[in-house]
Amino acid sequence: MRTKIFGHRGYPAKFPENSLEGFDYCMHHGAEGIEFDVHLTRDGVPVIMHDENIKRTTNGKGLIKDFSLAELDQFHLANGERIPRLKDLFQLTEESGYEGQLNLEMKTNKFDYPGLPEKIFALADQFKFKQEIIYSSFNLQTLIHAQKIRPKENYNFLTDKRIKDPAAFVKEHGFKGVHPKRLLDTDTPERIWTVDSPLRAKKIIEYGAAGFFTNKFEDMMDLRKRVANY
């Protein structure tokens, strides 16, 4: 199987993580996929950021869930951008004609944002994508809830734990695959996070995993060319 390389939170090696600038670079420089994280503001708008607190990656501090969108807009990333709305990324994807795949992590492992899947699906319906969106979460209940709303989407369970029998787990829940921290010995589609070590990447590529997430997608695509010639 060809191993697909995803820009993890865009391209943090060159741009602020989860920034539109980083996403745009990925789309125009061959990234086969882009991974990003989605939260809800106090007034229910899906926005993109990894942490629940804006302190690490903006000039502000506080929990996303405690800000309205208007309040959140007063803060910015290191490159001067406002915190991206999910709509911003979907629009960029459509307008650029991006051929790659989006991996949307529903960030509910600390706060279970009510209505998050519903709001994401309603927004996605407004845009056209070249490939189906991959939906992932560390929160199993979030995926189960989303699946009840949209049974046919591509759901994948994120975990840092060993899954004893990935094939049985995926079949039981009707998912498409798993996103483990470490490579699993399984035929089940798996995408590994977060792979910046050439030795780890080489092993994953040679194994033929479905994909992996990296902060250095250009370096990893060069490596894959040398290792597997594609």
N, C-alpha and C positions, 0 to 999 in steps of 0.2 A: 504494500500500500504506500502511496505517496504521502509524505508527511507535510502537512500544511503549516506554514509559519504565520503566527498572529502577532501583531504589534500589541504588546501588553500596556494598557492605558495609553495607547498611541505610540509615541517614540520618546520615552523619558531620557534616553541617552543624549538626545539633542534638544528636546523641547519640554516645557512643563508637562507633567503627566496629566492625562485627560484634558488636554487643551485642544481647541479646534485647529490651532496651528500645527500641532503634532498629528492630529487625525488627517488633516489636509495633506501633509507631507507623505504620510503612509499611503494615501490613496493615489498619489501621483508618482510614487517611487517603488511600486511593485509589491507592497505588502499584500499577502494573500488573504489576510483577515485582520480585523481590529477588535480588540477586547476593551471593554469599558464598564463602568459601574454606575448604577442608577439609584437615586434616593428620591424622596418626596419632600417638598417644602411644606410649611405649615398650611398653606392654602392649596396644597395638592398638585403642584406642578413638578413633573419629573425633571431632575437635574443630574448632571454627570460629575461625580467626584468619587474618589475611593473611600476616604475616611468619613465617618459620621460627623466629625468636627472639622470645621474649615481651617483650623489654626495652622496645620502643617503646610498647606499648599496655597494659602491666600494671606492677605494682609489683615485678616480679621480673626475672630475666634468665636466659638459657639457651635451648637448643633444645628445641622441643616433643618431638622424637623421643627426647630423653634423659630425659624425665620420665614416670613412671607417672601415671595419671589422679589417683590420690590425692595425689601430690606436686604436680601441677599445680593442684589445687584449693586449695592454700594461697595462691595469688596471685589478684589481682582486677583488673578493669578500673577506669577512672577513676570510674565510677558505683557501684562496690562489688560489681558482679556477678562471679561466678566466670567463668572462660573457658567459653563455651557448648559443650556437647556437641552434636553433630549431632542426636542424639535430641531434645534440648530444642527445637530449631527445628522439626523435623518434628512434634513434639507440639503446639507452638504453632500451626503451620499448620493442622493438623487441627481442633484445638479451636476456633479462631477462625472456621473455615469460609472461610478466605482464598480468594478467587476468582482471585487473580493467579498468576503463574508463578514458580517457583523456578529460579534459575540457579546450579548448584553447580559451582564450579571445583575440580577435583582439583589440589591444589597440589604438583605433582611436578616442577617445573622445576629445583629445586635438590637435593631428596632424593626418590628414587623409592621411596616407602613400599610395601613388599611387601604385597600383599593389600588395598590401599586400595579399588579398585573393588568387590571382593567384599564387603567389610564395609559399604560404602555401600549396595549393592543389597539386602543382607540386612536392613538397617535400614529402607530405604524400603518394603520389602515389608510392614512392620508397620503402615503408615499409609495413609490415603486422601488423595489430592490432587485438586483440581478440574481441574488441567491437568497435562500431562506435565512432568517435570523436564527442564530443559536441562542437559546435562553438557558441561563445557568444560575444556580444559587447554592449557598451552603445550607440554606434552610429548606429541608425536605418538604415541610408543610406548604411553603410558598410555591414550590413546583407542583405539588399535588393540587393546590387551589387553582393555579394557573391552568393546569391540565383539564380541570373540570370546565373551565370557561372555553378554552381552545384545545381540544384533545389532540389535534394533529400537528401541533408545533414541535420543533426540535428541542426537547428538554434534556439537560445534562446535569447530573448531581456533582457539585463541587465538594471536595473533601481533602483533609490532610490526614485522614485515617486509612488504614488498610481495609479494603473491602474483600471479604473472604472469597466470595464467588460473584465477580462483577457481572457475568452473563445472567445469572439467576436474579441478581438485584435489579438489573435493567429490565429484564422481562417482567418481573413482578410488578414494577411501577409503570411499565409502558414508556420508559424513557428511550432516547436514542443513543446514550452513551454516558460516560463518566469523565470528570475532570479531576484526576488525582494529583497530589503533590509529587508522587514518585511513580515511575513507570511500573505498570502492573503486567503480569504475564497473562494476557487475555486476548481473545479475538474481538472482544467488545470494543467499539470505537472509544478511544481515550485521547484526551488532550492534556498535556502535562504543564504544570506551572511551577515556578517561573524560571525559565531556563536561560541563563546567561553564560554558563560554563560550556566551552567548546567540547569538553569530554562528555558531559551529560547530553548535549545536543547530538553528538556523533552516535552515541548509543541509541538514542531515541529514533534517529533517522534510520540507522541500520536495522533496528527492530521493526520499523514500519508502522509506528503509531500514527493515529489519524492526524495529530498535530501537536504543537506546543506553543506556549505564550512566552514571549521574550521582550526585554527592554531594548534589545539591539537587533532588530529584525534584519537590517542590511548585512551585518556581520554574519548572522545565522544563515541567510540566503546564500552568501558567498561560501560558507562552510558546507552547506548542503550540496552545492554545485561540485565541490571538490570530493565530497564523500560519496555522493550518489549520482552525480552527473545529471541533475535536473533542477 
